[in-house]
Structures are given as C-alpha cells and as structure tokens.
Amino acid sequence: AKPPAAPPPPSVAGPRLFPDTPLPFGALRMANANLTLAVDDLHSGGLDYRGIELHAVLQGGNLRLDPLTATLPGGKMSGSLAIDGATPAPPLTLTLHAPGLAVAPLLAAAGLPGYASGNLEVNANLRSTGASPHAIAAGLDGTLGLAMQNGTIDTALLNRLLGPMLQKANLIGLLAHGGSSEL
C-alpha cells in the first residue's frame, strides 16, 4: 500500500501589490483616434506645470503616446508609451525621463494617502507583455532608476513594498519603529 500523499503546502497568497485583474485592453480596438493636447500653464496643488504636450494616436488597437512632455517644478519631463492592444497579451513599452516629480500631488491624484513627500527623479525604459497589472509587472524588462533627495517616506509603505523581502533576510526590525524616514 502506498503511504498517504502529503498535504499541499499552505497557501501564502495574500494581497498582491499588483492585482491580477485583466485590464480593458479590448477597448483599444473599439475606435481609432488622433488627439493632440497642449496646456501652456496648469496650476494644481500649489505647483505650476508648464508646456504640457501630448500626442496620442489610437489605430487598430495600437495606442501610442508620443510625445508626452511637460516642464515640472523640478525640470523638464519627457516620455512615450506604446501598447499593442490588438493582441490578447499586449506588448507595452514605456520611456520616462523626469528630473523632479513632486510625489505628494501624484499620490493625491491616484487617491492614495500621503505616504511620501519630496521630488522623485525617474529614468525609465521599460517593456513588458501582459493583460493584467500583475502579468505586466512579472514580465518587466529594461531599466528603472529612481532617486529622491530631501524627501520623506512613510515606514508603513516601505514595509508593504519591502517587508516580505526584509522578513526573509531577517531584517524586518528595520521597519518596526513606524513613523517616517528621511530620504
């Protein structure tokens, strides 16, 4: 007689940082468009954003945002985004160069609490394929550089982002004190 099969290991699935909910890429195949947006001066959250330019072309499920430029309080931002929505798992390409993105207004615009403050420098050249945020994050390839000086970040956010990794390295005590940390 065979010994009884070992029970499956307990599931460690918990809330994911990136959900596996499919994104509505099918909507990209519903219309074609060519849109140009230009804003000379935008005042939001006590900050001025100038020279905002965006050109978006949607054709046969393919979306291209290029250029995407603006002069931010921390310097000139430029970028582009391409999504091939004609396929079930769309390829995506993102480039973004921004010397000083104000973090607090970005968090507020995303409906998130004020986890951080200060200006974030971003240099990204990323590509991936996937139909959900989780699949896209799992397949990311390219380069991403983030830098922040003279800012703060809520330790709870660091714990959410880095906690599992620090726990495996037996360093979770680094985030146990709560509050915020200067960057």
SVG drawing of the C-alpha trace seen along z (x, -y; Angstrom):
<svg xmlns="http://www.w3.org/2000/svg" viewBox="-16 -79 35 81">
<polyline fill="none" stroke="black" stroke-width="0.4" points="0.0,0.0 1.2,-3.5 1.6,-6.0 -0.9,-8.8 0.0,-11.8 1.5,-14.7 -0.9,-17.6 -0.2,-20.5 1.8,-23.3 -0.2,-26.1 -1.0,-28.9 0.9,-32.1 -1.2,-34.1 -2.2,-37.4 -3.0,-40.8 -0.8,-41.4 0.9,-44.7 -0.2,-44.4 -3.6,-42.8 -4.2,-40.0 -7.4,-41.7 -7.5,-41.9 -7.1,-45.5 -9.6,-46.6 -7.2,-46.5 -10.1,-45.3 -11.5,-48.9 -8.5,-50.0 -9.9,-48.0 -13.2,-49.8 -12.2,-53.1 -9.4,-55.0 -8.3,-58.4 -5.7,-61.1 -5.6,-63.5 -3.2,-66.4 -3.3,-68.1 -1.4,-71.3 -1.6,-73.2 0.5,-76.3 0.2,-76.6 -1.5,-74.3 -1.7,-75.3 -2.5,-72.3 -1.8,-71.5 0.2,-74.7 2.6,-73.8 2.9,-75.1 3.2,-72.7 4.1,-74.4 4.3,-73.4 2.3,-70.2 2.2,-68.4 0.7,-65.1 0.1,-63.4 -2.0,-60.2 -2.7,-58.0 -5.0,-55.0 -5.2,-52.9 -6.4,-49.3 -5.9,-48.6 -2.4,-50.2 -2.0,-53.1 1.0,-55.4 1.5,-58.5 4.5,-60.4 5.5,-63.0 4.5,-63.3 6.3,-66.4 5.9,-69.0 8.0,-71.4 7.6,-70.5 8.7,-72.4 11.8,-70.1 12.6,-70.3 11.5,-69.0 9.8,-65.7 9.6,-63.6 8.3,-60.2 6.4,-57.9 4.1,-54.9 3.2,-52.3 0.6,-49.5 -0.3,-46.9 -3.9,-46.2 -4.5,-44.1 -3.2,-41.0 -4.6,-39.2 -1.4,-39.9 -0.4,-43.3 3.2,-44.3 3.9,-47.6 6.8,-50.0 7.3,-53.0 10.1,-55.6 10.0,-58.3 12.7,-60.9 11.7,-63.3 14.3,-65.1 11.8,-66.1 8.3,-64.7 6.6,-66.1 5.5,-62.9 2.6,-64.3 0.4,-65.5 1.0,-62.2 -0.2,-60.2 -3.2,-62.5 -4.1,-62.2 -4.0,-58.5 -6.3,-58.7 -3.5,-57.4 -2.6,-58.7 0.4,-61.0 2.9,-58.2 5.8,-60.3 6.9,-63.8 9.7,-65.4 10.8,-65.3 11.5,-62.0 13.9,-61.7 12.7,-59.0 14.6,-57.4 12.7,-54.5 13.0,-52.5 10.7,-49.5 8.9,-46.9 6.6,-44.0 3.7,-41.9 0.6,-41.1 -3.2,-41.5 -3.1,-42.5 -1.0,-44.7 0.4,-41.5 1.4,-39.9 2.9,-43.2 4.9,-43.6 6.0,-40.0 7.4,-40.3 9.0,-43.8 12.4,-44.1 14.6,-47.2 15.9,-49.8 14.3,-51.9 16.2,-54.4 14.5,-56.3 16.2,-58.8 14.9,-61.1 16.8,-63.6 15.5,-65.7 12.2,-63.8 10.3,-61.6 8.6,-58.2 6.1,-56.6 7.7,-53.5 4.3,-51.6 4.8,-52.0 8.3,-50.6 7.0,-47.7 4.4,-47.0 6.8,-47.2 9.9,-45.6 8.6,-43.8 8.4,-40.3 12.0,-40.6 13.3,-42.0 11.5,-39.3 13.2,-36.6 16.5,-38.3 15.6,-38.5 15.8,-42.4 12.1,-43.2 13.1,-45.0 14.4,-47.9 10.8,-48.9 9.3,-48.1 9.5,-51.6 6.8,-53.2 6.6,-56.9 8.5,-58.2 12.1,-58.1 14.1,-60.9 15.5,-60.2"/>
</svg>
